[in-house]
Amino acid sequence: MIINKLLTRKGWRVVAHSTLAAAGIGLLYLISKTAIADIQQGDVSGWFILGVGIVFSLWLVALGSMLVKAELTGWR
């Protein structure tokens, strides 16, 4: 059963790394929504905030994905 696989040490690490990737995606959504609203109101700093937010969010997604792949393939 899938629950038994998640209750192992490796399973918890995979869940934690997947959550990191999901947090990056959620952060990207929230920052882009806020920055787009600022840009529509004519605020110039919205572009900078959007750029930094996208870079940080994509970094979180890439890091989480790489950690999950490393954990599942047994890479050390």
GUMARLUM-388720 format. One record per atom (N, C-alpha, C): residue in one letter; atom name; x negated, y negated, z negated. Coordinates in steps of 0.2 Angstrom, whole numbers, plus 2048, in hexadecimal, padded with zeros to 3 digits. Last residue first. Example, Ala and Ser with C-alpha at 12.3 -4.5 7.8 and 13.67 -1.06 7.14 Angstrom:
// residues 2
(titor "S" "N" (7C0 80B 7DD));
(titor "S" "CA" (7BC 805 7DC));
(titor "S" "C" (7C0 800 7D9));
(titor "A" "N" (7BE 81C 7D9));
(titor "A" "CA" (7C2 816 7D9));
(titor "A" "C" (7BE 810 7D9));
***
This chain:
// residues 76
(titor "R" "N" (789 7D2 814));
(titor "R" "CA" (786 7CF 80E));
(titor "R" "C" (780 7CC 810));
(titor "W" "N" (798 7D7 81B));
(titor "W" "CA" (792 7D4 81C));
(titor "W" "C" (78F 7D1 816));
(titor "G" "N" (7A4 7DE 81C));
(titor "G" "CA" (79F 7E0 817));
(titor "G" "C" (799 7DD 818));
(titor "T" "N" (7AF 7D9 823));
(titor "T" "CA" (7AA 7DD 826));
(titor "T" "C" (7A5 7E0 822));
(titor "L" "N" (7B6 7D2 819));
(titor "L" "CA" (7B9 7D8 81C));
(titor "L" "C" (7B4 7DC 820));
(titor "E" "N" (7AD 7C8 816));
(titor "E" "CA" (7AF 7CC 811));
(titor "E" "C" (7B2 7D3 814));
(titor "A" "N" (7AB 7C1 822));
(titor "A" "CA" (7A5 7C4 81F));
(titor "A" "C" (7A8 7C9 81A));
(titor "K" "N" (7B8 7BD 824));
(titor "K" "CA" (7B5 7C1 829));
(titor "K" "C" (7AF 7C5 826));
(titor "V" "N" (7BA 7B4 819));
(titor "V" "CA" (7BE 7BA 81A));
(titor "V" "C" (7BB 7BF 81E));
(titor "L" "N" (7B0 7AB 81C));
(titor "L" "CA" (7AF 7AE 816));
(titor "L" "C" (7B4 7B5 816));
(titor "M" "N" (7B5 7A5 828));
(titor "M" "CA" (7AE 7A9 828));
(titor "M" "C" (7AD 7AD 822));
(titor "S" "N" (7C1 79F 823));
(titor "S" "CA" (7C1 7A5 828));
(titor "S" "C" (7BA 7A9 829));
(titor "G" "N" (7BC 796 81B));
(titor "G" "CA" (7C0 79B 818));
(titor "G" "C" (7C0 7A1 81D));
(titor "L" "N" (7B4 78E 824));
(titor "L" "CA" (7B1 791 81E));
(titor "L" "C" (7B5 797 81C));
(titor "A" "N" (7BF 789 82D));
(titor "A" "CA" (7B9 78D 82F));
(titor "A" "C" (7B5 791 82A));
(titor "V" "N" (7C7 782 824));
(titor "V" "CA" (7C9 788 827));
(titor "V" "C" (7C4 78C 82A));
(titor "L" "N" (7BE 778 81F));
(titor "L" "CA" (7C1 77D 81A));
(titor "L" "C" (7C3 783 81E));
(titor "W" "N" (7BB 772 82B));
(titor "W" "CA" (7B6 775 828));
(titor "W" "C" (7B8 77A 823));
(titor "L" "N" (7C8 76D 82E));
(titor "L" "CA" (7C5 772 833));
(titor "L" "C" (7BF 775 82F));
(titor "S" "N" (7C8 763 824));
(titor "S" "CA" (7CD 769 824));
(titor "S" "C" (7CB 76F 828));
(titor "F" "N" (7BE 75A 827));
(titor "F" "CA" (7BE 75E 821));
(titor "F" "C" (7C2 764 821));
(titor "V" "N" (7C3 756 834));
(titor "V" "CA" (7BC 759 833));
(titor "V" "C" (7BC 75D 82D));
(titor "I" "N" (7CF 750 830));
(titor "I" "CA" (7CF 756 835));
(titor "I" "C" (7C8 759 834));
(titor "G" "N" (7CB 746 827));
(titor "G" "CA" (7CF 74B 825));
(titor "G" "C" (7CF 751 82A));
(titor "V" "N" (7C3 73E 830));
(titor "V" "CA" (7C0 741 82A));
(titor "V" "C" (7C4 747 828));
(titor "G" "N" (7CE 73A 839));
(titor "G" "CA" (7C8 73D 83B));
(titor "G" "C" (7C4 741 836));
(titor "L" "N" (7D7 733 830));
(titor "L" "CA" (7D9 739 834));
(titor "L" "C" (7D3 73D 837));
(titor "I" "N" (7CF 729 82C));
(titor "I" "CA" (7D2 72E 827));
(titor "I" "C" (7D4 734 82B));
(titor "F" "N" (7CD 722 838));
(titor "F" "CA" (7C7 725 834));
(titor "F" "C" (7CA 72A 830));
(titor "W" "N" (7DA 71F 83B));
(titor "W" "CA" (7D6 723 840));
(titor "W" "C" (7D1 726 83C));
(titor "G" "N" (7DE 716 831));
(titor "G" "CA" (7E2 71D 832));
(titor "G" "C" (7DE 721 836));
(titor "S" "N" (7D9 70A 832));
(titor "S" "CA" (7D5 70F 82E));
(titor "S" "C" (7D8 716 82E));
(titor "V" "N" (7E2 702 839));
(titor "V" "CA" (7DD 705 83C));
(titor "V" "C" (7D9 70A 838));
(titor "D" "N" (7F4 702 839));
(titor "D" "CA" (7EE 703 834));
(titor "D" "C" (7E8 706 838));
(titor "G" "N" (800 703 83F));
(titor "G" "CA" (7FA 6FE 842));
(titor "G" "C" (7F4 6FE 83D));
(titor "Q" "N" (809 70C 83D));
(titor "Q" "CA" (80A 706 83A));
(titor "Q" "C" (805 701 83C));
(titor "Q" "N" (803 717 843));
(titor "Q" "CA" (809 714 846));
(titor "Q" "C" (80B 70D 843));
(titor "I" "N" (7F9 71A 83A));
(titor "I" "CA" (7F7 717 841));
(titor "I" "C" (7FD 714 844));
(titor "D" "N" (800 71E 82F));
(titor "D" "CA" (7FC 718 82F));
(titor "D" "C" (7FB 715 836));
(titor "A" "N" (806 72A 835));
(titor "A" "CA" (80A 725 833));
(titor "A" "C" (807 71E 832));
(titor "I" "N" (7FA 731 837));
(titor "I" "CA" (7FE 72F 83D));
(titor "I" "C" (803 72A 83B));
(titor "A" "N" (7F5 733 82A));
(titor "A" "CA" (7F1 72F 82E));
(titor "A" "C" (7F6 72D 834));
(titor "T" "N" (7FF 73C 825));
(titor "T" "CA" (7FE 736 822));
(titor "T" "C" (7FB 731 827));
(titor "K" "N" (7FD 747 82E));
(titor "K" "CA" (804 744 82D));
(titor "K" "C" (803 73D 82A));
(titor "S" "N" (7F0 74A 82B));
(titor "S" "CA" (7F2 748 832));
(titor "S" "C" (7F9 744 832));
(titor "I" "N" (7F1 74E 81E));
(titor "I" "CA" (7ED 748 820));
(titor "I" "C" (7EF 746 827));
(titor "L" "N" (7F9 75A 81F));
(titor "L" "CA" (7FB 754 81B));
(titor "L" "C" (7F7 74E 81D));
(titor "Y" "N" (7F2 762 828));
(titor "Y" "CA" (7F9 760 82A));
(titor "Y" "C" (7FB 75A 826));
(titor "L" "N" (7E6 764 821));
(titor "L" "CA" (7E6 761 828));
(titor "L" "C" (7ED 75E 82A));
(titor "L" "N" (7EB 76B 816));
(titor "L" "CA" (7E8 764 816));
(titor "L" "C" (7E8 760 81C));
(titor "G" "N" (7EF 777 81C));
(titor "G" "CA" (7F4 772 819));
(titor "G" "C" (7F1 76B 818));
(titor "I" "N" (7E2 77B 821));
(titor "I" "CA" (7E8 77A 826));
(titor "I" "C" (7ED 776 823));
(titor "G" "N" (7DC 77D 815));
(titor "G" "CA" (7D9 779 81A));
(titor "G" "C" (7DE 777 81F));
(titor "A" "N" (7E4 787 80E));
(titor "A" "CA" (7E3 780 80B));
(titor "A" "C" (7E1 77B 810));
(titor "A" "N" (7E0 791 816));
(titor "A" "CA" (7E7 78F 817));
(titor "A" "C" (7E8 788 814));
(titor "A" "N" (7D3 794 813));
(titor "A" "CA" (7D5 792 81A));
(titor "A" "C" (7DC 78F 81A));
(titor "L" "N" (7D5 797 805));
(titor "L" "CA" (7D1 791 807));
(titor "L" "C" (7D3 78F 80E));
(titor "T" "N" (7DD 7A2 807));
(titor "T" "CA" (7E0 79D 804));
(titor "T" "C" (7DC 796 805));
(titor "S" "N" (7D3 7AB 80B));
(titor "S" "CA" (7D8 7A9 810));
(titor "S" "C" (7DC 7A3 80D));
(titor "H" "N" (7CB 7AC 800));
(titor "H" "CA" (7C8 7A8 806));
(titor "H" "C" (7CE 7A7 80B));
(titor "A" "N" (7D4 7B2 7F7));
(titor "A" "CA" (7D1 7AC 7F6));
(titor "A" "C" (7CF 7A8 7FC));
(titor "V" "N" (7D6 7BE 7FE));
(titor "V" "CA" (7DC 7BA 7FD));
(titor "V" "C" (7D9 7B3 7FB));
(titor "V" "N" (7C9 7C3 7FE));
(titor "V" "CA" (7CC 7C2 804));
(titor "V" "C" (7D2 7BD 803));
(titor "R" "N" (7C8 7C5 7F0));
(titor "R" "CA" (7C3 7C0 7F3));
(titor "R" "C" (7C6 7BF 7FA));
(titor "W" "N" (7D1 7CF 7ED));
(titor "W" "CA" (7D2 7C8 7EA));
(titor "W" "C" (7CE 7C3 7EE));
(titor "G" "N" (7CC 7D9 7F4));
(titor "G" "CA" (7D2 7D7 7F6));
(titor "G" "C" (7D3 7D0 7F4));
(titor "K" "N" (7C0 7DC 7ED));
(titor "K" "CA" (7BF 7DA 7F4));
(titor "K" "C" (7C6 7D7 7F6));
(titor "R" "N" (7C6 7E1 7E1));
(titor "R" "CA" (7C2 7DB 7E1));
(titor "R" "C" (7C1 7D8 7E8));
(titor "T" "N" (7D7 7E5 7E4));
(titor "T" "CA" (7D0 7E7 7E3));
(titor "T" "C" (7CC 7E0 7E3));
(titor "L" "N" (7E4 7E2 7E7));
(titor "L" "CA" (7E2 7E2 7E0));
(titor "L" "C" (7DB 7E4 7DF));
(titor "L" "N" (7E6 7E4 7F4));
(titor "L" "CA" (7E5 7DD 7F2));
(titor "L" "C" (7E3 7DD 7EB));
(titor "K" "N" (7E9 7F2 7F5));
(titor "K" "CA" (7E3 7EF 7F8));
(titor "K" "C" (7E1 7E8 7F6));
(titor "N" "N" (7F5 7F2 7EF));
(titor "N" "CA" (7F0 7F6 7EC));
(titor "N" "C" (7E9 7F3 7EF));
(titor "I" "N" (7FD 7EC 7F8));
(titor "I" "CA" (7FC 7E9 7F1));
(titor "I" "C" (7F6 7EC 7EE));
(titor "I" "N" (7FE 7F4 803));
(titor "I" "CA" (7FA 7EE 804));
(titor "I" "C" (7F9 7EB 7FD));
(titor "M" "N" (7FC 806 800));
(titor "M" "CA" (800 800 800));
(titor "M" "C" (7FC 7FA 800));
***
